């Protein structure tokens, strides 16, 4: 089990109600469990998207460097990531990444 940390957050009431309903129906052990799962799903989806992007950009980098630069800037803007990260090779550790 991953170590847990206690935090305080503000969340929309309808989302709290959805979490509480999931607990009441047995789909989640607790509201914390429900929210933890949602955050984990989002983080994993982002990681998969980043892996796909790295792969596609590597393909483009090798086939058309000019198009790579333009597509990299558009992709970085769409994903909200630092365009400098696109200068790295796929699989290469990014600064600050664990």
Secondary structure, DSSP 8 states (H G I E B T S, - for coil): ------------HHHHHHHHHHHHTTS-SSHHHHHHHHHHHHHHHHHHHHHHHHHHHHHHHHH-HHHHHHHHHHHHHHHT--GGGGGS-TT---TT--
